[in-house]
Amino acid sequence: MVESLSLQTRKMSLSAAVAWGIFLFIVGYAILTPWIIPVDPLTTDFSMADLPPGSEAIFGTDSEGHNLFVRVAQGLRISLVISLITAISSSVFGVILGTMAGMSGGWADRIIMRLTDGINALPHLLIGIFIVALFKGSVIAIIASLTLTHWTYIARVVRAQILGIRHAEYIEASWLSGMNRRQIIWRHLIPAALGQAIIGLILLIPHTIWHESTLSFLGLGLPPHMPSLGTLLSDAQGAILLGHWWLLFFPCVFLIGTTVSVSIISNEIKRQITGKQELFR
């Protein structure tokens, strides 16, 4: 049985290694492109408009002559930063509320869980559209709308972890040794739930990328001078009818590549954490 688990680990590790390679390549492309090709992605040059991929422009150009290789890198960088900030803020919010619910119990637990159920019952995209429409073009509004609708999963996971260990022997021993509630939370409960919270954080990254891209695709996201993957896809709607396939193809490749690679990485991390937990039982 141990040998079969070891074989499965090697297989999963291979897929995770490929996913890590793809993800690091994407991040490197997004960060290093301005250094490799120091071109202003907003500079208009109609003499270079609508060029297909080739020696003059690796990914081609759009109708205004923007270099798509540089523009996709900028859009990818902005989408990654927004999704990372959103995932971190959602995780912090979820850990705080999940810890309060699991540790307090009673009415506090019921209020937090009913709030979680209420947010989950609402369509997240419509909430995001409503908030972002009030502050169109605001990065803070996008991050706030995504954070307010994506903390619930983390809160549920953290609450479940804390409920499972709240009455464990070492927690009871900590109470008897004179530790107060704050010390027990910081020294025992949060570290025990941290592994699952990290998994949730990583899973939120591709999810928030898609939500941000959807908002920008609908024209409610970032302003034109801050292109994200969603705005690039939105710009490609009319161009694809003219046969300019590259304007849609390259943003889609990086959007799908980012989300799939991060999903595989998060599943591998989850498997590793679950395996360690099983090992110590």
C-alpha distance (Angstrom), angle and dihedral (degrees) to the residues before:
residue distance angle dihedral
M1 . . .
V2 3.81 . .
E3 3.82 89.2 .
S4 3.81 92.2 52.1
L5 3.82 90.3 49.4
S6 3.80 89.3 50.5
L7 3.83 90.8 51.5
Q8 3.79 90.6 49.6
T9 3.80 89.4 49.8
R10 3.80 91.7 54.6
K11 3.81 91.6 49.9
M12 3.77 92.7 49.4
S13 3.77 91.3 44.8
L14 3.82 90.0 56.6
S15 3.80 92.3 54.6
A16 3.79 90.0 44.7
A17 3.81 90.9 50.6
V18 3.82 90.4 52.8
A19 3.82 90.1 47.2
W20 3.81 91.0 49.6
G21 3.80 90.0 49.8
I22 3.81 92.1 51.4
F23 3.79 92.9 45.6
L24 3.82 94.3 48.1
F25 3.81 89.8 47.8
I26 3.82 90.4 52.4
V27 3.81 92.7 47.5
G28 3.81 91.2 46.2
Y29 3.80 90.7 49.9
A30 3.80 91.5 50.5
I31 3.82 94.2 47.9
L32 3.80 102.5 36.7
T33 3.82 101.4 41.0
P34 3.85 95.0 84.3
W35 3.80 87.7 55.0
I36 3.79 94.9 46.2
I37 3.81 95.4 43.6
P38 3.82 109.1 24.5
V39 3.80 95.1 -164.0
D40 3.79 125.4 137.4
P41 3.82 103.6 -117.7
L42 3.82 90.0 -149.9
T43 3.81 96.4 53.4
T44 3.81 109.4 117.2
D45 3.81 119.1 -140.2
F46 3.80 112.6 167.7
S47 3.80 91.1 -175.1
M48 3.83 86.3 69.1
A49 3.81 95.8 43.1
D50 3.82 122.6 137.6
L51 3.80 96.5 1.5
P52 3.81 114.0 164.3
P53 3.82 119.5 -129.6
G54 3.80 110.0 -68.1
S55 3.77 145.8 110.1
E56 3.80 94.3 -49.9
A57 3.81 93.5 51.1
I58 3.81 121.0 11.2
F59 3.81 94.3 -151.3
G60 3.80 95.3 23.8
T61 3.80 127.1 -118.2
D62 3.79 135.9 -86.8
S63 3.82 130.3 -122.3
E64 3.81 91.5 -78.1
G65 3.79 95.3 48.4
H66 3.81 96.1 -105.0
N67 3.80 113.7 157.7
L68 3.81 103.3 -114.0
F69 3.81 93.2 -157.7
V70 3.81 89.8 61.9
R71 3.80 94.7 36.6
V72 3.82 94.2 52.7
A73 3.82 89.9 49.2
Q74 3.80 90.8 52.3
G75 3.81 92.6 46.3
L76 3.79 91.4 47.5
R77 3.80 91.5 49.5
I78 3.81 92.5 51.3
S79 3.82 92.8 46.3
L80 3.82 91.8 49.5
V81 3.81 93.1 49.1
I82 3.81 92.9 48.8
S83 3.81 92.7 46.5
L84 3.82 92.9 47.4
I85 3.81 93.6 49.5
T86 3.80 90.0 46.5
A87 3.81 93.3 48.3
I88 3.82 91.9 49.9
S89 3.81 94.8 46.2
S90 3.82 91.8 45.8
S91 3.81 90.9 49.3
V92 3.81 93.4 49.4
F93 3.80 90.6 48.4
G94 3.81 91.4 46.7
V95 3.82 94.1 47.5
I96 3.81 91.6 51.1
L97 3.82 94.9 49.0
G98 3.81 93.8 39.3
T99 3.81 90.7 51.7
M100 3.80 91.7 48.1
A101 3.81 91.6 49.6
G102 3.81 95.8 45.6
M103 3.80 96.3 42.7
S104 3.80 100.2 40.1
G105 3.80 101.6 39.1
G106 3.80 118.8 176.4
W107 3.79 119.2 65.5
A108 3.82 94.3 -11.0
D109 3.81 90.6 56.2
R110 3.80 92.1 47.5
I111 3.82 93.6 49.2
I112 3.80 93.6 48.7
M113 3.79 93.4 46.1
R114 3.82 92.7 47.6
L115 3.82 88.2 50.2
T116 3.80 88.7 50.8
D117 3.81 91.7 49.4
G118 3.80 91.0 48.1
I119 3.81 93.7 52.7
N120 3.81 91.4 45.2
A121 3.81 90.1 52.0
L122 3.80 92.0 57.4
P123 3.82 121.3 79.7
H124 3.81 103.7 -104.4
L125 3.77 94.7 -153.2
L126 3.81 92.6 54.9
I127 3.81 90.6 49.7
G128 3.78 89.4 50.9
I129 3.81 92.0 48.4
F130 3.82 91.1 50.2
I131 3.82 94.6 49.7
V132 3.79 96.4 41.6
A133 3.82 92.0 45.9
L134 3.82 88.7 60.4
F135 3.80 91.0 54.3
K136 3.79 103.0 27.9
G137 3.79 114.5 -167.9
S138 3.81 94.0 14.1
V139 3.80 116.3 133.5
I140 3.81 90.1 -162.1
A141 3.82 90.5 55.0
I142 3.82 90.8 51.8
I143 3.81 92.4 49.7
A144 3.82 91.6 45.1
S145 3.81 93.5 49.5
L146 3.80 92.3 49.3
T147 3.81 93.3 44.8
L148 3.80 93.8 50.6
T149 3.81 91.4 55.1
H150 3.82 102.2 38.0
W151 3.82 106.1 52.0
T152 3.80 96.1 79.7
Y153 3.83 97.6 82.3
I154 3.82 92.0 52.5
A155 3.80 91.4 47.3
R156 3.81 92.2 52.9
V157 3.80 93.6 47.3
V158 3.82 93.9 47.8
R159 3.82 91.8 46.2
A160 3.81 91.3 51.5
Q161 3.81 91.7 49.6
I162 3.80 92.8 49.4
L163 3.80 93.4 46.5
G164 3.80 88.1 53.2
I165 3.82 94.8 55.7
R166 3.79 102.8 25.6
H167 3.80 92.1 100.1
A168 3.81 97.2 35.0
E169 3.80 117.6 133.9
Y170 3.78 95.5 -109.6
I171 3.82 90.6 51.5
E172 3.80 90.2 51.4
A173 3.80 89.1 47.8
S174 3.81 89.7 52.4
W175 3.80 90.4 53.8
L176 3.80 90.8 50.0
S177 3.81 91.8 48.1
G178 3.78 90.1 60.8
M179 3.82 102.9 -99.7
N180 3.77 114.8 150.8
R181 3.81 126.2 -135.7
R182 3.81 94.9 -93.4
Q183 3.80 93.0 51.4
I184 3.80 92.5 49.5
I185 3.79 92.0 49.0
W186 3.83 94.3 49.9
R187 3.81 98.1 38.8
H188 3.80 101.7 38.0
L189 3.79 118.1 6.9
I190 3.82 102.6 45.4
P191 3.85 94.1 43.4
A192 3.81 88.8 50.8
A193 3.81 92.0 52.5
L194 3.80 95.6 38.4
G195 3.82 95.6 89.0
Q196 3.80 93.9 57.4
A197 3.81 90.4 42.2
I198 3.82 90.6 55.3
I199 3.80 90.2 51.0
G200 3.80 89.6 51.1
L201 3.80 90.8 48.3
I202 3.81 92.4 53.5
L203 3.81 91.7 46.3
L204 3.79 89.6 52.6
I205 3.81 92.9 59.7
P206 3.84 97.6 72.5
H207 3.80 90.5 36.8
T208 3.80 93.0 54.9
I209 3.81 91.2 43.9
W210 3.80 89.4 59.0
H211 3.80 92.5 45.9
E212 3.81 93.2 48.6
S213 3.80 90.2 46.3
T214 3.80 90.5 50.4
L215 3.81 92.5 51.3
S216 3.81 91.2 48.0
F217 3.82 90.8 45.0
L218 3.81 88.7 56.0
G219 3.80 89.8 52.5
L220 3.82 94.2 -110.4
G221 3.78 98.6 101.8
L222 3.76 131.8 69.5
P223 3.82 125.5 -4.5
P224 3.84 118.0 -102.3
H225 3.81 93.9 -100.2
M226 3.84 89.5 61.1
P227 3.81 103.7 54.3
S228 3.79 117.0 -166.7
L229 3.79 128.3 -178.7
G230 3.81 88.4 -92.4
T231 3.81 94.8 54.4
L232 3.80 90.7 47.0
L233 3.80 90.3 53.2
S234 3.78 89.9 47.3
D235 3.81 91.0 52.0
A236 3.81 90.0 50.8
Q237 3.83 94.6 60.1
G238 3.78 95.9 88.5
A239 3.80 95.2 32.6
I240 3.81 93.9 58.7
L241 3.82 89.3 61.8
L242 3.81 88.1 58.1
G243 3.78 92.1 53.5
H244 3.81 95.7 -102.1
W245 3.82 92.4 135.8
W246 3.81 95.4 162.1
L247 3.80 92.4 70.5
L248 3.81 89.2 64.8
F249 3.80 100.2 30.1
F250 3.81 102.0 60.1
P251 3.84 98.5 45.4
C252 3.82 88.5 47.7
V253 3.81 92.3 50.5
F254 3.80 92.7 53.6
L255 3.80 93.8 41.6
I256 3.80 92.6 52.0
G257 3.81 93.5 39.1
T258 3.80 91.9 53.0
T259 3.80 96.3 47.4
V260 3.81 95.9 43.6
S261 3.81 94.8 46.4
V262 3.81 92.8 48.1
S263 3.81 90.5 48.0
I264 3.83 91.6 53.1
I265 3.82 91.2 46.7
S266 3.81 92.0 50.1
N267 3.82 91.5 49.4
E268 3.81 90.1 51.5
I269 3.80 91.6 49.8
K270 3.80 89.8 47.9
R271 3.80 90.7 51.3
Q272 3.79 91.5 49.7
I273 3.80 92.9 49.7
T274 3.81 92.6 45.2
G275 3.80 90.4 48.7
K276 3.79 91.9 52.8
Q277 3.78 90.9 48.5
E278 3.80 90.9 51.4
L279 3.79 90.1 48.1
F280 3.79 92.5 57.9
R281 3.81 95.8 47.2
